[in-house]
Amino acid sequence: MSYEVLARRWRPQTFEEVTGQTHVTTTLGNGLRTGKLSHAILLAGPRGVGKTSIARILARSLNCDEGPTLKPCGRCSSCVEIANSTSLDVQEIDAASHTGVDNVRELRDSIRYVAAPGKHRIFIIDEVHMLSQAAFNALLKTLEEPPPRSLFIFATTDPQKIPVTVLSRMQRFDLKRLGSAELLARLRQITSSEGIELPESVLRGIIREVEGSLRDALTLLDRLVSGFGSSITEEAANTVLELVDRRILLDVLDPVLAQDPAAALSAIRRALEKGIAPTRLAADLLEEVRHHVIASIVDEPGELIQLGQEEVTEIARRARKHDVETFQRLFRVLLNRSQELGLASRPDHALELAVVRLATLPSSEALSSLIARLEALESGGSPAPEGGGSGARGSPRAGGGRPRPATGFRGSAGPESPSPRRSETSKPPGAGAAPSPRRDPAREARLRAEAKSHPLVREVMDVLDAEIHEIRTYAPAPGAPTADGDPS
Ligand SMILES: [Zn+2]
């Protein structure tokens, strides 16, 4: 006997058994009970969350010998035929393969057949958004004057592609992605009934992969069972599902946070040598950083982070050691860099350098201190001790022609136009006499060179160069002004 896949064996048979869509099944159940079911029902939602299952349950509930009922018997000829897709009264159509005019004609002819006594003619049309315009037109006519005792159940992952005229004739239900708690509960129930032994971390790993789709989760589980039988270790699961072990990610993240680029580089090198794709690594690193952002702003992040309690606690502990801006900056930079990975001729090298960049990002404290020192300079005081210099005149715009990034730096005056607030006594050494009202290009060039060589200015320029690179990636179009406008 061939192996029956889990998704099929565990296909829900009643509304009660459907996971996580009670807002849909309750309303449909009420409609069944009161006999006030719309003749055209649209089930919209992501893949693998139960659209087809709900459609079939509805068909059986209506056409069961004991129907209409909320608990179709599953034994009468009608129930059995619907389950085997052999019922003459219930027709399943995959719209993707029925887009032509002939198919539409066929469908319209088929609609004319009358249902068996006491039964309904039920059409389940999957991926309805794939129908052609001609097919939609034909459908519209049918929906305007539906044959008696007929029910149309449409399923779609993309309701926006259905013409509004057609949409307005349907009662629409939006199925949701399953929450991780719902998925976990269902997977636990299924694995324990099936006698499959595996650590919960594997189930959580699966859930992270499937974006709320129970069917996809069961497919992954099938792959594990076919590879390892009913006893599955975490290592085995990671290999088969190509899940990235979180320890690998933390080995990269920890030196990044410690601003140790050499250690971060060798950690990412080790991960790449395990054969993990750079894009995959980058995506998982992004997710890891995202967890830390959440843990730094939410007290009870358990619901939002799809990991075990122990791991969430560990993330929260690490997150507390840094401020939320640090993680947000890591996320932003990593997101930009990972978008470029696909374009790089050597994505692995691009990822290595991205990680080095992460490990050398100035911390947000360093940035605040830079800003404070710049402001001190601007107001005529001495910059904070780290600057080393004594009030050279410089500003982020000293390099000339650079766009002003939205970093929160106060736009300070250029070297050729000293701030009126600066007192004469704190004039930097070597700046010469009071500025002449006439332009002196040689002097301006000298001042600019002097400003550029100041350690504080160099530091600012380095930061800005990197920031500008990141900001440009976000710019709507080349040369478009930034959100706060051009200061000049
Ligand atoms: Zn039945």
Boltz pocket constraint, residues with backbone or C-beta under 6 A from the ligand:
constraints:
  - pocket:
      binder: B
      contacts: [[A, 60], [A, 63], [A, 64], [A, 65], [A, 66], [A, 72], [A, 73], [A, 74], [A, 75], [A, 76], [A, 77], [A, 78], [A, 79], [A, 80]]
      max_distance: 6.0
